[in-house]
Amino acid sequence: MERSVTRYGPKALDPAYGPKARDPALGARRGLLMRRLARTLLSPGLAALALAAATAGSGAAEPAVVVSIQPVHSLVAGVMAGIGMPKLIVKGGASPHSYSLRPSEAGSLSRARLVFWIGGALETFLEKPLKALSADALIVELGEAQGITRLPGEDAAGEGRGGEPGPEGDPRAHRPGGTDPHIWLDPDNARAIVQAAVAALIRVDPANGTGYAANGERLLARIEALDAELRRTLAPVREVPYVVLHDAYGYFERRYGLFHVAALAPDPGRKPGARRLSEVRRKIEALGVRCVFTEPQFEPALVRTVIEGTGARTGVLDPLGAGLAPGPEAYFALMADLAASFRDCLGG
């Protein structure tokens, strides 16, 4: 959902109050691209915005754009390719669940025309800073964006959620516990993020609308191809049981039919106790779990303790792309690496 700071009022989201074009001239190619965008990329409510941007001129400098986490930054960077590069806040192996904003990052936020984040369920550290932004900034909360599929989170029991819910007693059955914020791990949600980014960028920078529209179309095609490739990669390991460190992969699991049976930790900010580790170990033995996955920013010693003597393997999953260079390719590498990690640890 695109939303403004409270003091914006409804006019902030009305195209009639958006930035003015610097040049009224319109090339034939620009008009064609923007009409195509209106038909194929955007919802009816945003299509009018894209068509309005077709009357804007070109040659303007790119807007200051800030993005919270690497996967979303990559998709936004793809939309901005050839025009500018958004700033990334949470870099490297840092976790958005426990991040603290640095002064330089607060400065980037204060100068931003456009900010993308998932929402308070993931980047809690951004809630107060975003409320303090100037009235010129547009905030896009992607967890509420049009077209996003939302899955329920898991409660403290941390039961698996891969694939569709099974029959009574199936360890994949859902349990209530809020909304899972890891929306980017479903390619359909990645498409919705691209659409939201195109629309928001056109709103704040209509002079570069042709580039945003064309880049958006290319990204949607690449995501479709990626989705097909991931299905092929993961087909041999569907239904092979595994355990994860914490419950961050529901979108990926549902998309590709993977069989997550338990999580070691109820959430990334809490270490599991002895009782929980014993429960998970019993599941590993009873269900023939083939792999227990950790994550780059967490100590793997805990996993080694749990699997000792069970025959289960260890693997690493990276839902944020901690080891990847920021940029337009990071999202595609992140998703391909996830699929390869599942295939390599669960196969054989």
C-alpha positions in Angstrom: 0.0 0.0 0.0 1.3 3.4 -0.8 0.8 5.6 2.1 2.0 9.0 3.2 3.1 10.4 6.5 0.0 11.3 8.5 0.2 15.0 7.8 0.2 14.4 4.0 -3.6 14.0 3.8 -5.3 12.4 0.8 -3.9 14.8 -1.7 -0.5 13.1 -1.4 -1.8 10.0 -3.2 -3.7 11.9 -5.9 -2.0 12.1 -9.3 -3.4 15.5 -9.8 -1.1 16.8 -6.9 2.0 14.9 -8.1 5.2 16.5 -9.4 4.9 18.6 -12.5 6.6 17.7 -15.8 9.5 19.8 -16.9 8.8 19.4 -20.6 5.4 19.0 -22.2 6.8 17.3 -25.3 5.9 13.7 -25.8 7.6 11.2 -28.1 5.7 8.5 -29.8 7.7 5.7 -28.1 7.1 7.3 -24.7 3.4 7.4 -25.2 3.3 3.8 -26.5 5.2 2.5 -23.5 3.1 4.3 -21.0 -0.1 3.1 -22.5 1.2 -0.5 -22.4 2.1 0.0 -18.8 -1.4 1.1 -18.0 -2.8 -2.0 -19.6 -0.3 -4.6 -18.4 1.5 -3.5 -15.2 -0.8 -1.5 -13.1 -4.2 -1.7 -11.4 -7.0 0.4 -12.9 -6.5 3.0 -10.2 -2.8 3.4 -11.0 -3.2 3.2 -14.8 -4.4 6.7 -14.9 -1.2 7.8 -13.2 0.9 6.0 -15.8 -1.0 7.6 -18.7 -0.7 11.0 -17.1 3.1 10.5 -16.8 3.2 9.9 -20.6 2.7 13.6 -21.1 5.7 14.5 -18.9 9.1 15.5 -20.3 12.5 13.8 -19.8 15.9 14.6 -18.7 15.2 15.2 -15.0 17.6 13.9 -12.3 16.6 10.7 -10.5 14.7 11.1 -7.2 16.3 10.2 -3.9 15.0 6.7 -3.1 15.7 4.6 0.0 14.9 0.9 0.4 15.0 -1.1 3.7 16.2 -4.6 2.7 18.3 -6.2 0.0 15.7 -8.2 -1.9 13.3 -5.2 -2.3 16.3 -3.0 -3.0 17.3 -5.3 -5.9 13.8 -5.1 -7.5 13.6 -1.3 -7.1 17.1 -1.0 -8.5 16.0 -3.0 -11.5 13.1 -0.6 -12.1 15.5 2.3 -11.8 18.2 0.8 -14.1 19.8 3.4 -16.3 18.2 6.2 -14.3 19.6 6.0 -10.7 20.3 3.7 -7.8 18.3 3.5 -4.6 20.1 3.6 -1.2 20.0 0.4 0.9 19.6 0.5 4.6 20.1 -3.1 6.0 23.3 -4.4 4.4 25.4 -7.5 4.5 24.5 -10.1 7.2 22.5 -7.7 9.4 19.0 -8.7 10.4 16.1 -6.3 9.9 14.5 -7.8 13.0 17.1 -6.3 15.3 18.6 -3.5 13.2 19.6 -0.1 14.6 19.5 2.9 12.3 22.8 4.7 11.8 23.1 8.5 11.7 24.1 8.4 8.0 21.1 6.3 7.2 18.8 8.6 9.1 20.2 11.4 7.0 19.4 9.5 3.8 15.9 9.0 5.0 15.5 12.6 5.8 16.4 13.5 2.2 14.3 10.8 0.5 11.5 11.5 -1.9 10.5 7.9 -1.9 10.9 5.1 0.7 10.1 1.4 0.3 9.7 -1.0 3.2 7.8 -4.2 4.0 6.2 -2.9 7.2 6.4 -2.9 11.0 6.2 -6.7 11.2 9.7 -6.9 9.7 11.5 -3.5 10.0 10.4 -2.4 13.5 13.3 0.0 13.7 11.8 2.1 10.8 8.4 2.9 12.3 9.4 6.0 14.3 11.9 7.4 11.7 9.3 7.2 8.9 6.8 9.1 10.9 9.3 12.0 11.1 9.9 12.3 7.4 9.1 15.6 5.5 5.8 16.1 3.8 7.6 15.7 0.4 8.3 12.0 0.9 6.2 9.1 -0.3 6.3 5.9 1.8 5.3 2.6 0.1 4.5 -0.2 2.6 4.9 -3.2 0.4 3.3 -5.6 2.9 0.0 -3.9 2.1 0.5 -3.3 -1.6 -2.0 -4.3 -4.1 -1.5 -7.8 -5.5 0.5 -9.1 -2.5 -0.4 -12.5 -1.2 -0.1 -12.7 2.6 0.4 -15.9 4.6 -0.2 -16.4 8.3 2.8 -16.6 10.5 3.5 -19.3 12.9 3.0 -19.3 16.7 5.5 -20.3 19.2 5.1 -24.0 18.4 6.8 -23.2 15.1 5.1 -26.0 13.2 5.9 -26.5 9.5 3.9 -24.8 6.8 5.3 -25.9 3.5 2.8 -26.6 0.7 -0.9 -26.7 1.3 -2.3 -27.7 4.7 -2.4 -31.4 5.1 -4.9 -33.7 6.9 -5.4 -33.8 10.7 -2.1 -34.7 12.3 0.0 -33.6 9.3 2.9 -31.5 10.7 2.3 -29.0 7.8 -1.0 -27.9 9.2 -1.3 -24.1 9.8 -1.3 -22.6 13.2 -2.3 -18.9 13.8 0.3 -16.3 14.6 0.1 -13.0 12.7 1.3 -12.4 9.1 4.6 -13.7 7.6 6.5 -10.6 6.4 8.9 -12.4 4.1 6.7 -11.6 1.1 9.5 -11.4 -1.5 10.1 -15.2 -1.4 7.1 -15.8 -3.7 7.7 -14.6 -7.3 4.1 -13.5 -7.6 4.7 -11.1 -4.8 7.9 -10.0 -6.5 5.8 -9.1 -9.5 3.5 -7.0 -7.3 6.5 -5.3 -5.7 7.8 -4.4 -9.2 4.4 -3.0 -10.1 4.2 -0.9 -6.9 7.7 0.4 -7.6 7.0 1.4 -11.1 3.8 3.2 -10.1 5.5 5.0 -7.1 8.5 6.1 -9.2 6.3 7.5 -11.9 4.4 9.4 -9.3 7.4 11.1 -7.9 9.4 11.3 -11.1 7.1 11.3 -14.2 9.9 12.8 -16.3 11.7 9.4 -16.3 8.5 7.4 -16.6 9.4 5.8 -19.9 12.5 4.2 -18.4 10.6 2.9 -15.3 7.8 1.4 -17.4 10.2 -0.3 -19.8 12.4 -1.7 -17.0 9.3 -2.9 -15.2 8.2 -4.9 -18.2 11.6 -6.5 -18.5 11.6 -7.4 -14.8 8.2 -9.1 -15.0 9.5 -11.3 -17.8 12.6 -12.2 -15.9 10.6 -13.1 -12.8 8.4 -15.4 -14.8 11.4 -17.2 -16.3 13.0 -17.4 -12.8 9.8 -19.0 -11.4 9.8 -21.7 -14.1 13.5 -22.4 -13.4 13.0 -22.7 -9.7 10.1 -25.2 -10.2 12.4 -27.4 -12.3 15.2 -27.2 -9.7 13.0 -28.1 -6.7 10.8 -30.7 -8.3 13.0 -33.6 -7.2 12.9 -32.6 -3.5 9.3 -31.8 -3.0 7.9 -33.6 0.1 11.4 -34.3 1.6 11.1 -33.3 5.2 13.5 -30.7 6.7 13.8 -28.3 9.7 14.7 -24.6 9.5 16.3 -22.2 12.1 13.2 -19.9 12.1 10.0 -19.7 10.2 11.0 -17.4 7.3 10.3 -19.5 4.2 6.5 -20.0 4.1 6.1 -18.2 0.8 8.8 -20.1 -0.9 7.6 -23.4 0.6 4.0 -22.9 -0.5 5.0 -21.8 -4.0 7.2 -24.9 -4.6 5.5 -27.5 -2.4 8.4 -28.0 0.1 8.0 -29.9 3.3 9.1 -27.9 6.4 8.2 -29.8 9.5 9.6 -27.6 12.3 11.6 -24.5 13.2 14.3 -24.5 15.9 13.5 -21.1 17.2 10.0 -19.5 17.5 11.3 -16.3 16.1 14.8 -14.9 15.2 15.1 -12.9 18.4 14.7 -15.8 20.8 17.0 -18.8 21.4 15.3 -22.2 21.8 15.3 -23.8 25.2 16.3 -27.4 26.0 12.7 -28.6 25.9 12.2 -27.2 22.4 15.4 -28.7 21.1 14.3 -32.1 22.5 11.0 -31.8 20.7 12.6 -30.9 17.4 15.1 -33.7 17.7 12.2 -36.2 18.2 10.6 -34.9 15.0 13.9 -35.3 13.2 14.1 -38.9 14.2 10.4 -39.7 13.8 9.9 -38.1 10.4 13.3 -39.0 8.9 14.3 -35.3 8.4 17.0 -35.2 5.9 18.3 -31.6 6.5 18.4 -29.0 9.2 19.0 -25.5 7.9 20.7 -22.5 9.6 21.3 -19.0 8.3 24.5 -17.0 7.6 24.1 -14.6 10.6 23.5 -17.4 13.2 25.9 -19.7 14.9 25.6 -23.3 13.4 26.7 -25.0 16.6 23.1 -25.2 17.8 22.2 -27.1 14.7 25.1 -29.5 15.0 24.0 -30.3 18.6 20.4 -31.1 17.5 21.3 -33.4 14.6 24.1 -35.3 16.4 23.5 -39.0 15.9 20.4 -38.6 13.7 21.8 -38.9 10.2 20.4 -35.5 9.2 22.6 -33.1 7.3 23.1 -29.4 7.7 22.6 -26.7 5.2 22.4 -22.9 5.0 19.5 -20.7 3.8 19.9 -17.0 3.2 16.5 -15.2 2.7 18.1 -11.8 2.6 21.1 -12.3 0.3 23.6 -11.5 2.9 26.6 -12.5 0.8 25.4 -10.8 -2.4 26.4 -7.5 -3.9 23.5 -5.0 -3.8 22.0 -4.3 -7.2 19.5 -5.4 -9.8 20.8 -9.0 -10.0 20.7 -9.7 -6.3 17.1 -10.8 -6.1 17.5 -13.4 -8.9 20.7 -14.7 -7.3 19.1 -14.9 -3.9 16.2 -17.0 -5.2 18.4 -19.2 -7.3 20.8 -19.8 -4.3 17.8 -20.7 -2.1 16.6 -23.3 -4.5 20.2 -24.7 -4.9 20.6 -24.9 -1.1 17.3 -26.9 -0.8 18.2 -29.2 -3.7 21.7 -29.9 -2.6 20.9 -30.7 1.1 17.6 -32.5 0.5 18.6 -34.5 -2.6 20.3 -37.8 -2.6 
